[in-house]
Amino acid sequence: MKFSIIYEAQMADTSRANEQQVFRDIVEQSVYAEEMGFDTIWAVEHTALTQYAHMSAPETFLAYLAGRTSRIGIGHGVVCLPPAMNHPVKVAERIATLDILSNGRVHFGMGKGGTQQEAGTFGYNLEDLPPMIDESMYLIPKILKHGEIEHDGQFVKIPFRPIHPSPLQDPHPPIYMACTRADTLVTAGSRGIGALVLGFAGPEDIAKKNAIYREAFANRKAEDQVGYRPTQHLAALCPAVVLEDREKARRIGLRGQRFFVESLGHWYSGGPAPDVEDLDASESLAALQRHKEETVAWLSEEKIAVGGHHTESFEVVEDAYGTPEDCIRQIKRLQDAGADEILFMFQMGGIPHEVIMETIRNIGEKVIPYFREQTTLAAE
């Protein structure tokens, strides 16, 4: 079992001073996470999503973090591949350079972005992106492996060119894909790449998604393989606040999840800007239920079939916010459901830096050692 953290650079206060402080806090948290035994730091990529995600240049953040650390994995979760946003040649060059300078610590996820707000920034309609993403997804590993490319595609045309540098990991870093719906899990599995399940899914949902992914991976065809390094790996998102005081953890965690949900709804379905009021746990639960009902109603009005991926961010897992013992129970459930990696999300809007640092310490001192010991015992 791997233990990682994923960052959105989410914030309630968008003043320049606080925005800068959030990035400094994330770096401090990430460096501390390496000390506490975490495996990878992942960074999303979003553009123009105020409050929800200010992590718009993950390649810069991860390069800086690589220089501040020595062991922890450096993960793109994910690079968005619309060609005008990230041309495949530039993606390959950046990934290879980062892999060299991090001494082979890069994990490379790919995706399309989730909103018209982002797609429209670069002149696209969101619904038109999938074939463009597919073309780049197959093209980038070829560039990384061969160090040269000539490509005459539907969306990308490149005359013959040598491309430098080549990555330290040969033929390239492990490749992943952002997944939420069943069809994206089938795509990841059939293409022989890792699945980053980036929804607030509980163990039962992860078990279903895991079964879909493993079956697709087992039955994949050689001609569908993305890249030259098959990676069977399912990572599950897990929002968490882990404190000795369970009620405090629950209040703060639910407040953070409510902000996450409201800011997500603002950009994904046209809802109001998130509320920053400090509610208690029961009030936050009521707000999450209300937002779920509003989202279902909006989807129905838009004639969009309601799927689990639309509503899972409103669900509250009992042990997501609690003590180290609660956290261990939750991870056991995710492990039994088939997760290979836990993508902890601590940095939701309104969750203080000192709470995140305490959460990292509690997981590093009490949760990770528990699972490492279990692995050692099983091996013996």
N, C-alpha and C positions, 0 to 999 in steps of 0.2 A: 504494500500500500504506500502510495506517494502522498505527501502533504504539501499543498501549494497555496498561494494567495493570488487572487486576480484583482486587478485595479481598474476602475473606471475614472478615477479622479472626479468623483461626485461631490457636490458641495451645495449647501443651502445659501451661503453668503458668497456672491460672485464678485465682490469688490476685488480690485487688482491686488491689494495687500493680502487678502485671505486666499485668493487663487494661488499666489506665490507660496504662501505658507502650506497649503495643502500638498503641493508638490514636494516641498522640503520634508513635510511629515511622512509622505509616502516613501521617500528615500530612507529616512531614519527607520521606519517600520521594516522596510525590505532588508536593510543591513542587519537589523536585529533578528529578523527571521532566519537569516543565514546562521547567525550565532546559535539560534534556538533549534536548529536541525531541520528546518523546512527544506523542501526539495527544489521548488521552482517558483519564481515570480513571473506571473503572466500579466500582460497589459493589453487592453482592448484598443480598438481604433474607432473613434467616432468624430464626426465633424458637425459643428453648428447645433449641438444639442445642449443648450445652456442648462446648467444645474445637473442634468442627468449624467453627462460625461464630458469632461474637459481634457481627456486623454486623446488628443488629436494627432500627436506626433510620437507614437510609441517607439519608433526607431531611435529617436533622440533620447528619450527616457531610458530605454533599455541599454543603449550604449553607455550612457553615464553610469547606470547601475552596474554594468559589467566591470567598469573601472573601479567601482567602490567595493566590489566583492571578489571572492576568489573561487568559490565552490558552487554556489546555488545556481540552478538552471535559469536561463533567460528565455522567456516564452512570449511569442507573438500570439495573442489569443483574441482577435486574429488580424492579419493584414487584409484590408479591403481591396478587392482587385478590379474595380472598374478602371479601364485603361487610362482615362484622363486623370484619375485620382492617384493611381499607382501603376505606372507602366511596368510590364513584366521584366524588362531589362533592368530598370532601376531597383525593383524589388530583389532580383537575383544579386545585384551588386551589393546592396545593403545587407542582405542576409549573409552573404559570403564574408563580407568584411567584419560583421559583428561576430560571426562564428570564429574567425581567426583571432580577433582581439579578445574574445571571451575564453579562448582555449577550448573551443568545441562544446560550449554549453547551450547552444541555441536550440529551441524547439519552435517549429515554424507552422503556425496555423493560418488558414486561408478562409475567406468568406466574402460576402457582398455588402454588408451593412444592412440595417433593418428598416430605414425610414425613407420616405420621399424627400424629407428635409435634407438628408445627406446626399441622396442620389441627385436631387435637383441642383445642389451646389456645384456639381461638376457637369451639369447639362444632360442628365439622364432621367428617364422614368424608371422607377424601381422595378416595375414588372418586366422591363426589357433587359435587365441585367444578367439573369442566369446563364444564357449562352456565352456572354462575354467572360463571366467568371470561370466557366468551364474551360474556355480556350486558354486563359492565362494559367489556370491551375495545372493543366497538362504541360504548358510551355516552360514554366519557371524551373521545374526539376531538370529538364533537358539542358537548360542553360547552366545550371549549377554543376551538372555532371560533366558536360562536354567542354565548357569554357568557350563555346562559340555557338552561333545560331544563325539560321536563315529560315524565315517563316513568312508564308503568304497565306494568312488566315482571313476569316470573315471580318474580324474586328481589329486584329493586330497584324501589321505588315512590317517585317524587318529584313532589310537586305543583309547579305552575309556579313557578319561582324564577329571578331573575337571579343569576348566579354570577360573582364577581370574584376576581382580575383576569383579564385575557386575556394570553396569553403574548406575548413580544416576537416570536418566530418566527411568521410568519403562513402558514397558519392554525394551525399547532402544530409543536412539535419533531418531528424524525424519530422514527418508531415502530419498535420491534423486539419480537421474541418469543423467549423462551428455548426452545432446541431441543436434543433429544438423539436421539430416535427418528426414523425415516423419516416417520411420520405427522405429527409436529410440524413437520418441514421442509415437507411438503406444505401443512399449514395456513398456515404463515408465507408461503410463496410464493403460495398461492391468495388470500391476503388482502392481498397487495401490501405486505408489511412486511419489515423486515430480520430476519435469522436470527442469533441469538447461539448458536453451537454450543458448549455448555458441558460437553463431555465431553473426556476425555484421548484425543482421536482423532489418529492419525497421518495423514500425507499421503494414503495410499491410502483411508482411511476418509473423510477430508474430500472427496476427489474424488468419491466415491459420493454423499455427502450434498449436495455442491454441484450435481451433475447433477440430483438429485431436486428441489432447491430451485429451480434455474433453470427447469426445465421447468414446475413449478407456477406460478412467477411469470409466465412467458411465456403460459400458457394461462388466467390468472386471468379471472374475470368481474367486471364493474363492480359488480354488486350484492354481491359478497363483499368488496369493498375495505374495510379498516379505516382510517378517517380519510380525509384529503383530500390526502395527500402520499405517493404511492407511493414506496417506498424499496427498491431492489434492492441488497442488501448482505449478505454473509456474513462473519461474524467467527468465527475459529477460536481456541479456547483452546490455549495453549502453555505448559506448565510449563517453567520455565527457571532455571538458575543459570549465569551466564556469568563465568568467572574466567580469568586467565592460566594457572592451574594446573588442567589438565583433570581430573586424578584427584581433587583436592580438590573441584572443582565436582560431579563425579559422586558422590562420597561424600555430600556435603551434600544434593545434589538428590534422590538416591534415599532418603535418610533423611526428607526432607520429604514426598516422594510416599508413602512407606510410612505416615507419620503421617496424611496426607490420606485414604488408602485405609482405614486402620483406623478413623479417626473417622467416616468416611462409613458404613462397614459397621456401626458401632455403632448409628447412628440409623436407617439405611435397612433393615437386615436383622437387627437384634438381636444383633450380634456383641459381643465384649468391648470395653472401653475401649481406646484406642490405647496402644501400648507406646512409652515415651520413651527406651528404651535406645539408645545411640549405636553402631549397627552399622556395619561397613564396607560398601563397595559390594556385594560378592558376597553378604554376609549379607542385605542389604536386598533384593537381587534374589530370593534364595531365599524370603524372607518374602512378597514380592509374589506369587510363584508359588503359594505355599501358600494365601494368602488368596483367590486366584482360584479355586483348586480347592474351597476351603471354600464360597465364594459359589455356585459352580455346583451343589454338592451341596445347599446350602440351598434354592436356587431349585427344584431338582428335587423336594425333599421338600414344598415348598409348592405343587407343581404349577403353577409359573410357567415359561412358555417362556423359555429362555435367549436373550437377544438381545445384540448387540454392545455396546449401551449399558450392559449390566450388568457387562461385564468389561473395557471399554476403559481404565478407570482403573488397571488392573493392568499394562497394557502400558508398556514403557519405550522411548521413541524414542531412537535411538542418539545423536543430537546435541543432545538437550534440555538436557543438563547437560555443559558443556564450555567451550571457548574462544570468543572472538568469531568465529573462522573456522568453528567448528562451528555456531554460532548462525546465521550467514549461510547455510550449507548447508541447515539445517532450514527457515529461512524461505523460501528459494528453492523447496523442495519444496512447502510450503504454498501459496505464491503460484501455482505451476504447477498445484496441485490446485484452484485457484479462490478461495482466500481473499482477501477485500478488506481484512481487518483482522486483526492478530494481537493476541489478548487474552492478554498475558503474565500468568502466575501465578507470582509470586516468593514470596509471603507464605504459605508452608505451615508447619505447626507444626514448630518445631525449627530453622528456617532463621534464623540471626542477622541482626539489623538491619544490621550492617556488611557482611555478605555481599550483602544485597539492595541496599544503596547502591552497592557495587562493581559489581554486576550492572547496575544502572541506568546507571552511568557508562560501562561497557564497551559497552553497547548504544547509548547516546547518542553516544559518541565514534567507534565503529567500525562498528556494524551499521546504524543508521539512515542515516548519511551514505552508505554504500555503496548502499542502495536509492534514496535521493534522487538520487544521481548517475546511477544506471541510468535513472530516470524522465526526468531531464533529457536524457540522451543519446538516449533513445527519441523524445522530443519533437522533438529537432533532426533 
